[in-house]
Amino acid sequence: MKHLEGTKRVIIDHVKPEINSGQFPIKRVVGEKVVVQADVFTDGHDTVRALLLYRQAGKKNWQEKPMEFLGNDRWESEFVPTAMGMYEYTVAGWVDHFLFWQTGLNKKYEAHQDIAVELLIGAEMLEQTAAHTKGGVNKKLLKWASALRQPKNMAEAVALATGPEVSELMYEYADRSFARQYPKILQVSVERQKALFSSWYEFFPRSTSQEYGQHGTFRDCERILPRIAEMGFDVVYLPPIHPIGMAFRKGYNNAVTAEPGNPGSPWAIGGEAGGHKDIHPELGTLEDFHSLVRRANELGIELALDFAIQCSPDHPYVKSHPQWFKWRPDGTVQYAENPPKKYQDVLPVNFETEDWVNLWQELKSIVVYWIKQGVNIFRVDNPHTKPFPFWEWLIKEVRAVYPNTIFLAEAFTRPRIMERLGKLGYTQSYTYFTWRETAEELQQYMEELTKTDMREYYRPNFWPNTPDILPIHLQTGGEPMFLSRVIMAATMSSNYGLYGPVYEFGLNTPMAPGKEEYLDSEKYEIKRWDWDQHTRIRDVITKLNHIRKENPALQTTWHIEFAKTDNPNIICYAKTDQDMTNRMIIAVNLDPHNRQAGWIQVPEKELWLDPEEPYLVYDLLSGHTYTWRHEWNYVELHPDQVPAHVFRIEGPLLRPEKAAGENKPVH
């Protein structure tokens, strides 16, 4: 019966965070708190203690932090990872007989009961603990035990027995032989800061030439990088930069047949000039690419590359590794289909091939190759159409050697699939933000992302548009809608991105009414953009990105609280950093056509605001300052101006111990 551990009476249950019963790690970045809660209790009325244990993976010894009792058998503590890599954590608990005895002693003494025997019991506990100590601690414990055996004054004896010095030493040297540890060792995947806070700008490098109809080059890209840096973006994402196949090449607007000179889709990867480890000849050389990476880094920008696991019929893999593709009875390779749509220029890889081990290794080698060229960020195209075990293996393999690597999952699909990709290791993920429009929809979605278990493993990256998606609201809402959507993306989520320069130019003509595809899509043709053109959208984006860099509250997605409004066309929410030193209130007009006004109920407790004192709110977009007081305050937002307030609270900070009730920032 030894395996029953009958003397270990403590129960540890409902440990949070814990993903899929500990199958997957939670996510954090260096310096980001891990808050752990657990139910820790025992039978009867004995008093329990709870400890949070944590360590870097591979270390033998645990670091310990006492857990705080929250009530109803719930306990909480936290730790802060200080390095990248894996951390481990678990919970331990034991019955604290000495603390239980102290509580009983106090009650009996206050009830004027005889406590002589109680003091002898306490003396025995001190002596038992002393037997396992040495030096000054041993002498102190024995001295106190003697004082309890021969008390000169009962009040003094009780004060000694329950005093802080005795309590601290008896806790430090408590007998934990009957302690129970939670059987699961849970994990935290700790990444660099950019995993949590980044601003992405996507553009097509072939559309950077100053000459009409001419293919852009990496040298042209270098010319426009300062503009992107000036706007405040720190990640530049390039669609595939590889050779494009000629077979079944798509024409303008996705025409089935290409005309001479049509450049094709960059996602139809592979041709005579090579495959995934090669560069489109018209973009330049590998040396040109290295120069682009260096110039980006000088400007504080990282380059992100598209990783699309698919091939054109001309890709070298089709000849060298035909077993990696599905072959049809007529001797042709199965191309990509989403019936009734056909994508003859793209061949999916067959992950059920018997040669899957070599396939996996080759795909990993593509990522490693580009890492060695200076790329640490990958936007992965349609990861939901490839096996989950493959992604889990690849991400672990790559990060084991290159821990700085960031993977963004471009998966717009069913919720469970998107969630699984987040659990198995993707750093960031695309979201449904693009299609959440009303205040109710946006609030519900943000609360799903930040107040459920998703908060622990799914880092959202909000995009108001992509080359594939021109939402209906951008088609109909004009410039005010472009502004409100990018303001929400940049202030709701600490990771966000946009497809430019289409976005800052406010381009919104669809292929056809009701369709989300751009007319004359850049996916199928080369554009000549006026990269020096200034627009109001560009100016607001520039200001937004600088606001984000100056306000830690906007550098995390998690600490958000929505405010009630009396107008459904206004959405309002508060953001804070994890230490409550930076507090923001954002209000946005969701109606692109009309002025909207109303009252908002500020979440005073969550913002540590004194309900009796006025405070200042400074609009970082307009530069105006307002004095607010009490819970309800008035806002008025005009679509022909900037349709939002991004307020920073300048008022006094009311610490939670001075407020009514315990008010903590949302974890």
C-alpha positions in Angstrom: 0.0 0.0 0.0 3.0 2.3 -0.1 2.0 3.7 -3.4 -1.2 5.1 -1.8 1.0 7.6 0.3 -1.6 7.4 3.0 0.1 9.9 5.2 0.0 12.6 2.6 -3.4 14.2 3.2 -3.2 17.3 1.1 -5.2 17.4 -2.2 -4.0 19.6 -5.1 -6.5 20.2 -7.8 -7.5 22.5 -10.6 -4.1 24.0 -11.3 -4.1 26.9 -13.7 -2.7 27.5 -16.2 -2.7 24.0 -17.5 -3.2 23.3 -21.2 -4.7 20.0 -22.3 -3.8 18.3 -19.0 -0.2 19.5 -19.3 0.3 18.3 -22.8 1.3 21.7 -24.1 3.3 24.6 -22.6 1.9 28.0 -21.9 3.5 31.0 -23.5 5.4 33.9 -22.1 8.2 36.3 -23.0 11.2 37.2 -20.9 10.0 39.3 -18.0 6.3 38.5 -18.3 4.6 37.1 -15.2 3.3 33.6 -14.8 0.5 33.6 -12.3 -0.4 30.2 -11.0 -3.5 29.2 -9.0 -4.5 25.9 -7.5 -7.0 24.4 -5.1 -5.0 23.1 -2.1 -6.9 21.6 0.8 -7.1 18.7 3.2 -9.7 16.8 5.3 -11.0 18.2 8.6 -9.9 21.6 9.9 -6.1 21.4 9.7 -4.3 24.3 8.2 -2.5 23.7 4.9 0.4 25.5 3.2 1.0 25.8 -0.5 4.1 26.4 -2.5 4.7 27.3 -6.1 7.8 25.5 -7.5 9.5 26.6 -10.7 12.8 26.3 -12.5 14.4 26.4 -15.9 14.1 23.2 -17.7 17.1 21.0 -17.2 17.9 22.4 -13.7 17.7 20.0 -10.8 16.6 22.2 -8.0 13.3 24.0 -7.7 12.9 27.7 -6.7 10.1 28.2 -4.2 7.5 30.9 -3.6 4.8 30.7 -1.0 1.3 30.8 -2.4 -1.2 33.3 -1.1 -4.6 32.1 0.2 -7.4 33.7 -1.9 -10.3 32.0 -0.1 -12.4 28.9 -0.7 -9.3 26.7 -0.8 -7.8 28.6 -3.7 -4.2 29.7 -3.7 -2.1 31.9 -5.9 1.5 32.9 -6.6 3.6 34.1 -9.5 7.1 34.0 -11.0 8.9 35.9 -13.7 11.0 34.0 -16.3 14.3 35.7 -16.9 15.6 33.9 -19.9 14.4 32.3 -23.1 13.7 28.6 -23.3 11.6 26.3 -21.4 10.6 26.7 -17.7 8.8 24.2 -15.5 6.4 24.8 -12.7 4.2 22.8 -10.3 2.5 23.1 -6.9 3.3 21.5 -3.5 1.3 21.5 -0.3 1.4 20.1 3.2 -0.5 20.2 6.5 1.1 22.8 8.7 0.5 21.4 12.2 2.4 24.2 13.9 0.3 26.9 12.3 -2.9 25.0 13.1 -1.6 24.7 16.7 -0.9 28.5 16.8 -4.4 29.3 15.7 -5.9 27.0 18.3 -3.7 28.4 21.0 -4.8 31.9 20.3 -8.5 30.9 20.4 -8.2 29.0 23.6 -6.3 31.8 25.3 -8.8 34.4 24.2 -11.6 32.1 25.6 -9.8 32.0 29.0 -9.2 28.3 28.8 -6.3 26.4 30.4 -3.5 26.3 27.9 -0.8 24.6 29.9 -0.9 21.4 27.9 -1.2 23.4 24.7 2.1 25.1 25.5 3.7 21.7 26.1 2.5 20.5 22.7 4.0 23.6 21.1 7.3 23.0 22.9 7.4 19.4 21.6 7.0 20.7 18.0 9.8 23.2 18.5 12.1 20.5 19.8 11.2 18.1 17.0 12.1 20.8 14.4 15.3 21.7 16.3 16.4 18.1 16.0 16.8 18.8 12.2 18.7 22.1 12.6 22.1 23.2 13.6 23.9 26.3 15.1 22.0 29.4 15.9 18.7 28.1 14.6 18.9 25.0 16.8 19.7 27.1 19.9 16.8 29.5 19.2 14.2 26.8 18.8 15.3 25.0 22.0 15.3 28.3 23.9 11.8 29.0 22.8 10.7 25.4 23.6 12.1 25.8 27.1 10.2 29.1 27.6 6.9 27.3 26.7 7.6 24.4 29.0 8.2 26.8 31.9 6.2 29.9 31.2 6.5 32.8 33.6 3.6 34.6 32.1 0.9 33.1 29.9 0.3 36.2 27.9 4.1 36.4 27.1 4.2 32.7 26.3 1.3 33.1 23.8 2.9 36.2 22.3 6.2 34.3 21.9 4.6 31.2 20.4 2.6 33.1 17.8 5.1 35.8 17.1 6.7 36.5 13.8 10.2 35.2 14.6 8.9 31.8 15.7 6.5 31.6 12.9 9.1 32.4 10.2 11.6 29.8 11.5 9.0 27.1 11.9 7.8 27.7 8.4 11.3 27.7 7.0 12.3 24.5 8.7 8.9 22.8 8.6 8.7 19.0 8.3 7.6 18.4 4.7 8.0 14.7 4.8 4.2 14.5 4.4 4.1 17.1 1.6 2.4 16.3 -1.6 3.5 17.6 -5.0 1.2 17.9 -7.9 1.9 15.0 -10.1 2.3 17.0 -13.3 5.3 19.2 -14.1 3.9 21.9 -16.3 5.9 23.9 -18.9 6.3 27.5 -20.0 7.7 28.4 -23.4 9.6 31.6 -23.0 10.4 33.7 -26.1 11.9 37.1 -26.8 9.9 40.3 -26.4 9.0 40.6 -30.1 6.8 37.5 -29.7 4.5 39.7 -27.6 4.9 43.1 -29.1 5.4 43.7 -32.9 4.1 45.9 -35.7 4.1 44.2 -39.1 4.1 45.8 -42.6 3.6 43.6 -45.6 4.5 44.7 -49.1 5.4 43.0 -52.4 9.1 43.6 -53.2 8.4 43.3 -57.0 6.2 46.4 -56.7 9.0 48.7 -55.5 10.4 50.0 -58.8 10.0 53.7 -59.6 9.5 52.7 -63.3 6.1 51.6 -64.6 5.9 47.9 -65.5 9.4 47.2 -64.2 10.1 44.5 -61.7 11.2 45.7 -58.4 14.5 44.6 -56.8 15.9 44.2 -53.3 17.8 47.4 -54.0 14.5 49.2 -54.6 13.2 47.7 -51.3 16.2 49.3 -49.5 15.1 52.6 -50.8 11.6 52.4 -49.2 12.7 50.9 -45.9 13.3 54.3 -44.2 9.7 55.2 -45.0 8.4 52.1 -43.3 10.8 52.7 -40.3 9.6 56.3 -40.1 6.0 54.9 -39.8 7.1 52.9 -36.8 6.9 49.4 -38.0 9.5 46.9 -36.7 8.7 43.8 -38.9 8.6 43.9 -42.7 7.0 40.8 -44.1 7.7 39.8 -47.7 5.5 37.4 -49.7 7.5 34.6 -51.3 10.7 35.8 -53.0 11.4 32.6 -54.9 11.3 31.8 -58.6 7.8 31.5 -60.0 6.7 28.6 -62.2 5.6 29.1 -65.8 3.3 26.0 -66.0 -0.3 27.0 -65.6 0.8 30.5 -64.5 -2.1 32.7 -63.5 -2.8 36.0 -65.2 -4.1 39.3 -64.0 -7.0 39.0 -61.5 -6.4 35.3 -61.2 -7.1 34.6 -64.9 -6.7 30.9 -65.7 -4.5 31.8 -68.7 -1.6 34.2 -68.3 -0.7 36.7 -71.0 2.9 37.2 -72.1 4.7 39.2 -69.4 2.3 38.4 -66.6 4.5 37.8 -63.5 2.3 35.1 -61.9 1.6 34.5 -58.3 4.6 34.5 -55.9 2.9 31.6 -54.1 3.4 29.4 -57.2 6.9 28.6 -56.0 9.6 27.0 -58.1 10.9 27.2 -61.7 14.0 26.9 -63.8 15.8 29.2 -61.5 15.2 27.0 -58.5 12.9 26.5 -55.6 12.4 27.4 -51.9 16.1 28.1 -51.2 16.5 30.3 -54.3 15.7 33.9 -55.1 13.6 35.2 -58.0 16.3 36.4 -60.5 14.6 39.7 -61.1 14.7 40.6 -57.4 18.4 40.3 -57.2 21.1 38.0 -55.8 21.7 36.5 -52.4 24.2 39.2 -51.7 21.5 41.8 -52.5 19.2 40.0 -50.0 21.9 40.1 -47.3 22.3 43.9 -48.0 18.5 44.3 -47.5 18.6 42.4 -44.2 21.5 44.5 -43.0 19.7 47.8 -44.0 16.5 46.7 -42.3 18.4 45.8 -39.1 20.1 49.2 -39.1 16.6 50.8 -39.1 15.4 48.6 -36.3 13.4 46.3 -38.6 13.4 42.6 -38.9 12.6 40.9 -42.2 9.9 38.1 -42.1 9.7 35.7 -45.0 6.7 33.7 -46.2 7.1 29.9 -45.7 4.6 28.3 -48.1 4.8 24.5 -48.4 3.6 24.2 -52.0 5.2 24.0 -55.4 4.5 25.0 -58.9 4.6 22.2 -61.5 8.0 23.5 -62.5 9.5 23.2 -59.0 12.7 21.0 -58.9 11.1 18.8 -56.2 8.6 17.5 -58.7 11.4 15.8 -60.7 13.8 15.1 -57.9 11.3 13.8 -55.4 8.1 12.8 -57.2 7.1 10.6 -54.2 6.4 13.8 -52.3 3.3 14.5 -54.5 0.1 12.8 -55.3 -0.1 11.4 -58.8 -3.4 10.9 -60.7 -4.2 8.0 -62.9 -3.6 10.1 -66.0 0.1 10.6 -65.0 -0.3 14.2 -63.8 0.3 15.6 -60.3 -2.8 16.5 -58.2 -3.0 20.3 -58.1 -4.6 22.3 -55.3 -8.4 22.4 -55.3 -11.1 23.9 -53.2 -14.1 22.8 -55.3 -15.2 24.3 -57.5 -12.1 26.4 -57.5 -8.9 25.0 -59.1 -5.4 26.2 -58.5 -3.5 24.5 -61.4 -0.4 26.6 -60.7 0.1 25.2 -57.2 0.8 21.6 -56.2 0.3 20.6 -52.6 2.8 18.3 -50.9 1.7 14.8 -50.0 2.4 14.4 -46.2 1.2 10.8 -46.3 4.1 9.8 -48.5 6.1 6.8 -47.3 9.2 9.1 -47.6 7.8 11.4 -45.0 11.0 11.5 -42.9 13.1 12.9 -45.7 10.3 15.3 -46.6 10.2 16.6 -43.1 13.9 17.0 -43.0 14.0 18.9 -46.3 11.2 21.3 -45.2 13.1 21.9 -42.0 16.3 22.6 -44.0 14.4 25.4 -45.9 13.7 27.2 -42.6 17.3 26.7 -41.4 18.7 27.9 -44.7 16.9 31.3 -44.4 17.8 31.6 -40.7 21.4 31.4 -41.8 20.7 34.2 -44.3 19.6 36.5 -41.4 15.9 35.8 -41.2 14.4 35.0 -37.8 10.7 35.5 -38.5 8.5 33.3 -40.7 4.9 33.9 -41.7 3.6 30.4 -42.5 1.1 30.1 -45.3 -2.0 27.9 -44.6 -0.4 25.8 -41.8 -3.9 24.3 -41.1 -3.6 22.3 -44.3 -0.5 20.5 -43.1 -0.3 17.8 -40.3 -0.1 19.0 -36.7 2.6 16.5 -35.7 4.8 18.0 -38.4 4.5 21.5 -37.1 5.1 20.5 -33.5 8.2 18.7 -34.6 9.6 21.4 -36.8 9.0 24.3 -34.4 10.7 22.3 -31.6 13.6 21.3 -33.8 14.2 24.8 -35.0 13.9 26.6 -31.7 16.2 24.1 -30.0 19.0 25.5 -32.1 17.6 28.9 -33.0 15.5 30.1 -30.0 15.0 33.6 -31.5 12.8 32.2 -34.3 9.2 33.4 -34.5 6.5 31.6 -36.4 3.2 33.4 -37.4 0.4 31.1 -38.3 -1.7 32.4 -41.3 -4.7 30.2 -40.6 -8.2 31.5 -41.2 -10.1 28.4 -40.5 -12.2 26.6 -37.8 -11.5 27.6 -34.1 -10.3 24.2 -32.9 -7.7 24.0 -35.7 -6.4 27.6 -35.0 -6.2 26.8 -31.3 -4.3 23.6 -31.9 -1.7 25.4 -34.0 -1.3 27.9 -31.1 -0.9 25.1 -28.6 1.7 23.2 -30.5 4.1 26.1 -30.7 3.2 28.9 -33.1 4.4 32.2 -31.7 1.6 34.3 -33.1 -1.6 33.6 -35.0 -4.0 35.4 -37.3 -7.4 35.9 -36.0 -11.1 36.6 -36.7 -10.6 40.3 -35.8 -11.0 41.0 -39.6 -14.6 40.0 -39.4 -15.6 41.2 -36.0 -17.5 44.5 -36.5 -19.9 45.5 -33.8 -19.0 46.5 -30.3 -20.6 43.3 -28.9 -18.7 41.1 -31.4 -15.4 42.8 -30.7 -15.8 42.6 -26.9 -16.9 38.9 -27.0 -13.9 38.0 -29.2 -11.4 39.9 -27.1 -12.7 38.4 -23.9 -12.4 34.9 -25.5 -8.7 35.7 -26.3 -7.8 37.3 -23.0 -10.0 35.8 -20.3 -10.1 32.1 -21.2 -7.3 29.5 -21.5 -6.6 30.9 -25.0 -4.7 33.7 -23.2 -2.1 31.2 -22.2 -1.2 29.8 -25.6 -2.7 31.9 -28.4 -1.0 35.2 -29.1 -3.2 37.1 -31.6 -1.9 39.2 -34.4 -4.6 41.6 -35.7 -4.7 42.4 -39.4 -7.3 44.8 -40.8 -6.5 43.7 -44.3 -4.3 41.2 -46.2 -3.6 40.7 -50.0 -6.3 38.0 -49.8 -8.9 39.9 -47.7 -10.5 43.2 -48.4 -13.3 43.2 -45.7 -16.7 44.5 -46.7 -16.6 47.2 -44.1 -13.4 48.7 -45.7 -15.2 48.6 -49.0 -18.1 50.7 -47.7 -16.7 52.7 -44.8 -14.1 54.8 -46.6 -11.3 56.6 -44.7 -13.0 56.7 -41.3 -13.4 52.9 -41.3 -9.7 52.5 -42.3 -8.8 54.7 -39.4 -11.0 53.0 -36.8 -10.0 49.5 -37.8 -6.3 50.2 -37.6 -6.7 52.0 -34.3 -8.5 49.1 -32.8 -6.0 46.6 -34.2 -3.1 48.5 -32.8 -4.6 49.1 -29.4 -6.5 45.9 -28.7 -3.6 43.6 -29.8 0.0 44.1 -29.0 0.9 42.3 -32.2 -0.7 43.8 -35.4 0.0 44.2 -39.1 -1.3 45.5 -42.3 -0.8 45.1 -46.1 0.5 48.3 -47.6 0.8 50.6 -49.2 -2.7 49.6 -50.1 -4.0 50.3 -46.6 -2.5 53.8 -46.1 -3.7 54.7 -49.5 -7.3 53.6 -48.6 -7.7 51.4 -51.7 -10.9 49.5 -51.4 -12.3 48.4 -54.8 -13.3 44.7 -54.8 -13.2 42.2 -57.6 -17.0 42.2 -57.6 -19.7 43.4 -55.2 -19.8 41.2 -52.1 -16.4 39.7 -52.7 -13.4 40.2 -50.4 -10.8 40.0 -53.2 -9.1 43.1 -54.4 -9.7 44.2 -58.0 -6.4 44.1 -59.9 -4.9 42.2 -57.1 -1.2 42.7 -56.5 -0.9 38.9 -56.1 -1.0 38.7 -59.9 0.6 41.8 -61.2 3.3 44.3 -60.6 2.3 47.7 -59.2 4.0 51.1 -59.3 3.3 52.9 -56.0 4.0 56.4 -55.1 5.9 55.5 -51.9 6.4 59.1 -50.9 2.7 59.9 -50.9 1.3 61.2 -47.6 -2.2 60.4 -46.5 -4.1 61.0 -43.3 -4.3 57.3 -42.8 -0.5 57.1 -43.0 -0.1 59.9 -40.6 -2.4 58.3 -38.0 -0.6 54.9 -38.4 2.7 56.7 -37.8 1.4 58.3 -34.7 -0.2 55.1 -33.5 3.0 53.1 -33.8 4.9 55.7 -31.8 2.2 55.8 -29.1 2.5 52.0 -28.9 6.3 52.2 -28.3 5.9 54.8 -25.6 3.1 53.1 -23.6 3.7 49.6 -22.1 -0.1 49.2 -21.7 -0.3 48.7 -25.5 2.7 46.3 -25.5 0.6 43.5 -24.1 -2.8 42.2 -25.3 -3.8 40.7 -22.0 -4.7 43.5 -19.5 -7.9 44.8 -21.1 -11.2 45.7 -19.5 -14.2 46.9 -21.5 -16.3 49.8 -20.4 -20.0 50.1 -20.7 -21.3 52.8 -23.0 -24.8 54.1 -23.6 -24.2 54.1 -27.4 -23.7 50.8 -29.3 -21.8 52.7 -32.0 -19.0 53.5 -29.5 -16.7 50.8 -28.2 -14.5 51.7 -25.2 -11.9 49.7 -23.3 -9.1 50.2 -20.8 -5.6 48.8 -21.1 -2.8 48.6 -18.5 0.6 47.2 -18.2 1.3 44.3 -15.7 2.5 46.7 -13.0 -0.3 49.3 -13.4 2.2 52.1 -14.1 0.7 52.9 -17.5 -3.1 53.1 -17.8 -5.0 53.8 -21.1 -8.6 54.3 -22.1 -9.5 53.9 -25.8 -12.9 55.0 -27.3 -13.7 54.3 -31.0 -16.6 55.4 -33.2 -17.7 52.3 -35.1 -20.0 54.3 -37.5 -17.9 55.7 -40.4 -20.7 57.9 -41.6 -22.1 59.8 -38.6 -20.9 61.7 -35.5 -21.5 59.5 -32.4 -21.6 60.7 -28.8 -22.3 59.1 -25.5 -21.4 58.4 -21.9 -18.9 55.7 -21.0 -18.6 54.0 -17.6 -14.9 54.0 -16.7 -13.8 50.8 -14.9 -12.4 52.7 -11.9 -11.5 49.7 -9.7 -9.6 48.0 -12.5 -7.7 51.2 -13.2 -7.0 51.9 -9.5 -8.8 55.3 -9.7 -10.1 57.1 -6.7 -13.8 57.6 -7.2 -13.8 60.7 -5.1 -10.9 62.5 -7.0 -10.8 64.0 -10.5 -8.1 62.9 -12.9 -6.7 64.0 -16.3 -6.9 62.0 -19.5 -4.6 63.0 -22.3 -5.6 62.2 -25.9 -2.3 61.0 -27.5 -3.9 61.3 -31.0 -5.1 64.9 -30.7 -3.0 66.3 -28.0 -6.0 67.5 -26.0 -6.4 67.0 -22.2 -9.7 66.6 -20.4 -10.6 66.5 -16.7 -12.8 63.5 -15.8 -14.5 62.7 -12.5 -16.7 59.9 -11.3 -17.6 56.8 -13.3 -19.5 58.2 -16.3 -17.8 60.6 -18.7 -18.8 62.0 -22.1 -17.2 61.5 -25.4 -18.0 62.8 -28.9 -16.3 61.3 -32.0 -16.5 62.6 -35.6 -15.7 60.4 -38.5 -14.4 63.3 -40.6 -11.8 63.8 -37.8 -9.9 61.0 -36.1 -12.8 58.7 -35.1 -11.2 57.7 -31.8 -9.6 58.8 -28.5 -6.5 57.1 -27.2 -6.3 58.5 -23.7 -3.5 58.1 -21.2 -4.6 58.6 -17.6 -2.5 61.2 -15.9 -4.3 61.2 -12.6 -3.3 59.9 -9.2 -2.8 56.1 -8.7 -5.0 54.6 -5.9 -3.2 51.6 -4.6 -5.5 48.6 -4.1 -4.9 48.4 -0.4 -6.5 51.9 -0.1 -9.4 51.0 -2.3 -12.6 49.2 -1.4 -11.9 45.6 -1.9 -9.0 43.9 -3.6 -8.4 45.3 -7.0 -5.7 43.7 -9.2 -4.8 44.1 -12.8 -6.3 41.4 -15.0 -3.7 38.6 -15.5 
